[in-house]
């Protein structure tokens, strides 16, 4: 083949080869660490973003002069819908807004109770939007929440992201990430849930769990109920405190582990019943009043009383969720797997509130001794 034809062929191949046609310099980007949503004034949508100050992503070093008092910038904008608010926000930033380093999305309680479909539609169409981003709900003003200067002086997105990754927070902050919310709403076999965050002693803390029925938040469960939900979902590293009876004191456990089996059954009258069996283990952390040694008989009594407490807590949580018509624990998925033909003919939110639950709980103490 003549050299000229080779050159033409190479030119054509280079034209049609995939490449980075939308490449953009880092200096032209403004990275968002936190995205937050609120209702704004006159029921408008308020959209906010937290931008880290360049050069401050690492925590300040003690003794150095460069101790940034302000390590992030918060910008907000309002609009008739989320796209309009986004347009107004983008017009206030000289650079292209980049979501690739987004750490968390915070939604106000008021916005979450309306409908999050528009928000999901918006995020699903934004380029570079990470799908594993945790979603949180707050009763506070999200903008004021982001202005808190946390003790370690981290940028809010980094601080909250690290906070949620702590193993000890898992029973209190079961993560509701973006892709899971999409999956729950698409499959219709369970409902979304999101940890609730609030200001506490000039810092952040988890305050429970926001539960949804479809795309709307319908209620919340407190921290104790969230721990019970964590038992059903087999979330490890929990703590548990149980009363031993009238004037008998308390016993506390650590390193809680659980395994839950859920079996749906439909009887000949068409009544749907879920058998929920939860097996829990834990290590004795504290006895009040204190006791250096625990006899075998006492150990069995502690296990029996703790198992009964777990059973009552699970029953109470399930009743509350049924009243809210919210299924964040995924009973719909168990029903669909067991009865796929029936599932195709029903609306789960019509069936779920009338379902019955039989809860069985076992508890085993795996360590009682003290380290001396």
C-alpha positions in Angstrom: 0.0 0.0 0.0 1.4 3.4 -0.9 2.6 5.7 1.9 -0.1 8.2 1.1 -2.8 5.6 1.7 -1.2 4.6 5.0 -1.3 8.3 6.1 -5.0 8.6 5.1 -5.9 5.4 6.9 -4.1 6.6 10.1 -5.8 9.9 9.9 -9.3 8.3 9.6 -8.6 5.9 12.5 -7.5 8.7 14.7 -10.6 10.7 14.0 -13.0 7.9 14.9 -11.1 6.5 17.9 -12.7 7.2 21.3 -11.0 9.9 23.2 -11.3 12.5 25.9 -13.0 15.2 23.8 -14.5 16.8 26.9 -11.2 17.0 28.8 -11.0 19.9 31.2 -8.2 21.3 33.2 -8.3 20.8 37.0 -7.8 24.5 37.5 -11.0 25.1 35.7 -13.1 23.0 38.0 -14.7 23.8 41.4 -15.1 20.5 43.3 -18.2 20.0 45.5 -17.8 18.3 48.8 -21.4 18.4 50.0 -24.6 19.0 48.1 -27.7 19.9 50.1 -31.4 20.5 49.4 -34.1 22.5 51.2 -37.5 24.0 50.3 -36.3 27.6 50.4 -38.7 30.6 50.6 -42.2 30.4 49.2 -41.9 26.6 48.7 -39.1 27.1 46.1 -36.2 24.7 45.9 -33.1 25.7 47.7 -29.9 24.1 46.5 -26.6 24.5 48.2 -23.0 23.3 47.7 -19.9 23.2 49.9 -16.7 24.0 48.1 -13.4 23.2 49.9 -10.9 26.1 49.9 -7.9 25.1 47.7 -5.0 23.8 49.7 -7.0 22.9 52.8 -8.2 19.3 52.1 -5.6 18.0 54.6 -6.2 18.8 58.3 -4.0 21.7 59.6 -0.7 20.8 61.2 -0.2 22.0 64.8 2.5 24.6 65.0 2.4 25.7 61.4 1.3 29.2 60.5 -1.2 28.1 57.8 -4.1 27.4 60.1 -7.1 28.0 57.9 -10.0 29.4 60.0 -12.3 29.1 56.9 -11.6 25.8 55.1 -14.7 25.8 52.9 -17.2 28.1 51.1 -21.0 27.6 51.1 -23.0 28.8 48.2 -26.8 28.5 47.8 -29.4 29.4 45.2 -33.2 29.1 44.9 -35.4 28.3 41.9 -38.9 27.1 40.9 -37.5 23.6 40.6 -34.1 21.9 41.2 -32.9 22.5 37.7 -33.7 26.2 38.0 -31.9 26.4 41.4 -28.9 24.6 39.9 -28.8 27.1 37.0 -28.7 30.0 39.4 -26.0 28.3 41.5 -23.8 27.5 38.5 -24.1 31.1 37.3 -22.5 32.3 40.6 -19.4 30.1 40.1 -16.7 31.1 37.7 -15.5 27.6 37.1 -17.2 24.4 36.1 -18.8 22.6 39.0 -17.4 19.1 39.4 -19.2 16.3 41.4 -16.4 13.7 41.2 -15.2 14.4 44.8 -18.7 14.7 46.4 -18.7 13.0 49.8 -22.3 13.3 51.0 -25.8 14.7 50.1 -28.0 16.2 52.8 -31.8 16.7 52.4 -33.9 18.7 54.7 -36.8 17.0 56.4 -39.3 19.3 54.8 -38.0 18.6 51.3 -37.8 14.8 51.9 -41.5 14.8 53.0 -42.6 16.3 49.6 -41.1 14.0 47.0 -37.5 13.1 46.1 -38.3 11.9 42.6 -37.2 15.2 41.0 -34.0 15.2 43.0 -33.2 11.6 41.9 -34.0 12.5 38.3 -31.6 15.5 38.6 -28.7 13.6 40.2 -29.1 10.6 37.8 -28.5 12.9 34.8 -25.6 14.8 36.2 -22.2 13.8 34.8 -19.5 12.5 37.2 -22.1 12.0 40.0 -20.8 9.2 42.3 -23.5 6.6 42.9 -22.1 5.4 46.3 -22.8 8.8 48.0 -24.4 8.6 51.4 -27.7 10.5 51.7 -28.7 12.1 55.0 -31.8 13.9 56.2 -31.8 16.8 58.7 -34.4 18.7 60.6 -31.9 21.6 60.9 -31.3 24.2 58.3 -28.7 22.4 56.1 -26.9 25.7 55.3 -26.4 26.4 59.0 -25.4 22.8 59.6 -22.6 23.2 57.1 -21.3 26.3 58.7 -20.4 24.4 61.9 -16.6 24.4 62.4 -16.0 20.9 63.7 -13.4 20.3 66.3 -10.8 18.8 63.9 -11.4 21.6 61.4 -12.1 19.2 58.6 -14.1 20.3 55.5 -17.7 19.2 56.3 -17.9 16.7 53.5 -14.7 14.9 54.6 -15.7 15.0 58.2 -19.2 13.6 57.7 -17.8 11.0 55.3 -15.3 9.8 57.8 -17.9 9.9 60.6 -20.2 7.6 58.8 -17.4 5.1 58.1 -16.6 4.6 61.8 -17.5 1.0 62.7 -19.1 2.1 65.9 -21.5 4.3 64.0 -22.9 1.6 61.8 -25.8 0.5 64.0 -26.8 4.2 64.3 -26.1 5.2 60.7 -27.0 2.4 58.4 -26.0 4.1 55.2 -28.6 4.9 52.6 -26.5 5.5 49.5 -27.7 7.0 46.2 -27.6 3.8 44.1 -29.6 1.9 46.8 -32.3 4.5 46.8 -32.6 4.2 43.0 -32.8 0.4 43.4 -35.4 0.5 46.1 -37.7 2.8 44.2 -37.2 0.9 40.9 -37.7 -2.6 42.3 -40.5 -1.6 44.7 -39.5 -4.5 47.0 -38.4 -2.2 49.8 -38.5 1.5 50.7 -35.5 3.9 51.1 -34.1 5.0 54.4 -31.5 7.6 55.3 -29.7 8.4 58.5 -30.8 11.6 60.2 -28.1 14.1 61.2 -28.3 17.0 63.6 -26.1 19.6 65.4 -24.9 18.4 68.8 -22.5 20.4 71.0 -21.2 22.4 68.0 -20.7 19.2 66.0 -22.6 16.6 64.1 -24.3 13.4 65.3 -26.7 10.8 64.0 -30.2 11.2 65.5 -32.1 8.2 64.1 -33.3 7.0 60.7 -35.6 8.7 58.2 -38.0 6.2 56.6 -39.8 6.5 53.3 -42.9 5.1 51.6 -42.0 5.2 48.0 -40.4 8.6 47.2 -41.7 10.4 50.2 -40.4 10.5 53.8 -43.2 9.4 56.1 -41.6 9.4 59.5 -38.5 8.6 61.5 -37.3 6.1 64.0 -35.2 7.1 67.0 -31.7 5.9 67.9 -32.9 2.9 69.9 -35.3 1.8 67.2 -32.4 2.2 64.7 -30.3 -0.2 66.7 -33.2 -2.7 66.5 -33.4 -2.3 62.8 -29.6 -2.9 62.6 -30.2 -6.2 64.4 -32.7 -7.3 61.7 -30.3 -6.2 58.9 -27.4 -8.1 60.5 -25.3 -4.9 61.1 -22.3 -5.8 63.4 -20.5 -3.8 66.1 -23.5 -2.8 68.1 -24.2 -2.2 71.8 -27.2 -3.4 73.8 -28.4 -2.6 77.3 -31.1 -4.7 79.0 -33.0 -4.3 82.2 -32.8 -7.4 84.4 -36.1 -6.8 86.2 -37.6 -4.8 89.0 -34.8 -3.4 91.2 -32.4 -6.0 89.7 -30.2 -3.5 87.7 -29.0 -3.5 84.1 -26.6 -5.5 82.0 -24.8 -4.1 78.9 -23.3 -5.9 76.0 -20.7 -5.0 73.3 -19.7 -6.5 70.0 -23.3 -7.4 69.2 -23.7 -9.8 66.2 -27.0 -10.9 64.7 -28.3 -13.3 62.1 -31.9 -12.9 61.0 -33.9 -15.3 58.9 -37.2 -14.1 57.4 -39.7 -16.6 56.1 -43.0 -15.5 54.4 -46.0 -17.8 54.3 -49.6 -17.5 53.0 -52.2 -19.7 54.6 -55.3 -21.2 53.0 -57.3 -18.1 53.9 -54.8 -15.8 52.1 -53.3 -14.3 55.3 -49.6 -13.4 54.9 -47.4 -14.1 57.9 -43.7 -13.4 58.2 -41.7 -15.5 60.7 -38.8 -13.3 61.8 -36.1 -15.3 63.7 -33.2 -13.3 65.1 -30.2 -15.0 66.7 -27.9 -12.5 68.6 -24.6 -12.9 70.4 -22.8 -10.4 72.6 -20.1 -9.9 75.2 -20.9 -8.6 78.7 -19.6 -5.1 78.9 -21.1 -3.9 82.3 -23.2 -5.0 85.1 -25.0 -2.6 87.4 -24.8 -3.4 90.3 -21.4 -4.8 89.5 -20.6 -8.5 89.8 -17.1 -9.9 89.3 -18.3 -13.4 88.6 -21.4 -14.6 86.7 -22.7 -18.1 87.5 -24.0 -20.4 84.8 -27.6 -20.0 86.1 -27.3 -16.2 86.1 -25.9 -16.4 82.5 -29.0 -18.3 81.3 -31.3 -15.8 83.1 -29.5 -12.9 81.5 -29.8 -14.6 78.0 -33.5 -15.3 78.5 -34.4 -11.7 79.6 -32.3 -10.1 76.9 -33.9 -12.3 74.2 -37.3 -11.3 75.4 -36.3 -7.6 75.3 -35.0 -8.0 71.7 -38.3 -9.7 70.7 -40.4 -6.9 72.2 -38.2 -4.2 70.5 -38.5 -5.9 67.1 -42.3 -6.2 67.5 -42.6 -2.6 68.4 -40.5 -1.4 65.5 -42.4 -3.6 63.0 -45.7 -2.2 64.2 -44.5 1.3 63.8 -43.2 0.7 60.3 -46.5 -0.9 59.3 -48.4 2.1 60.6 -46.2 4.3 58.4 -46.6 1.9 55.5 -42.8 1.9 55.2 -40.7 -1.2 54.5 -37.1 -0.2 54.9 -36.2 -3.7 56.1 -37.0 -5.4 52.8 -39.9 -7.7 53.6 -41.2 -7.1 50.1 -38.1 -8.7 48.6 -38.6 -11.8 50.7 -42.2 -12.0 49.6 -41.3 -11.6 45.9 -38.7 -14.3 46.1 -41.1 -16.7 47.8 -44.2 -15.9 45.7 -43.2 -14.4 42.4 -46.5 -15.0 40.6 -48.5 -13.4 43.4 -46.1 -10.5 43.5 -46.8 -9.6 39.9 -50.5 -9.1 40.7 -50.3 -7.0 43.9 -49.3 -3.5 45.1 -46.9 -4.1 48.0 -48.0 -1.0 49.8 -51.6 -2.3 49.9 -50.5 -5.7 51.2 -47.7 -4.8 53.7 -49.8 -3.0 56.3 -52.0 -6.0 56.9 -49.2 -8.6 57.1 -48.7 -10.5 60.3 -45.3 -11.0 62.1 -44.2 -13.7 64.4 -41.0 -12.7 66.0 -38.6 -15.2 67.7 -35.4 -14.1 69.3 -32.5 -15.9 70.9 -29.6 -14.4 72.7 -26.2 -16.0 73.6 -23.5 -14.5 75.8 -20.1 -15.4 74.3 -17.9 -13.7 77.0 -18.6 -12.8 80.6 -15.1 -12.4 82.1 -13.2 -9.3 83.0 -9.8 -8.2 81.8 -7.5 -7.6 84.8 
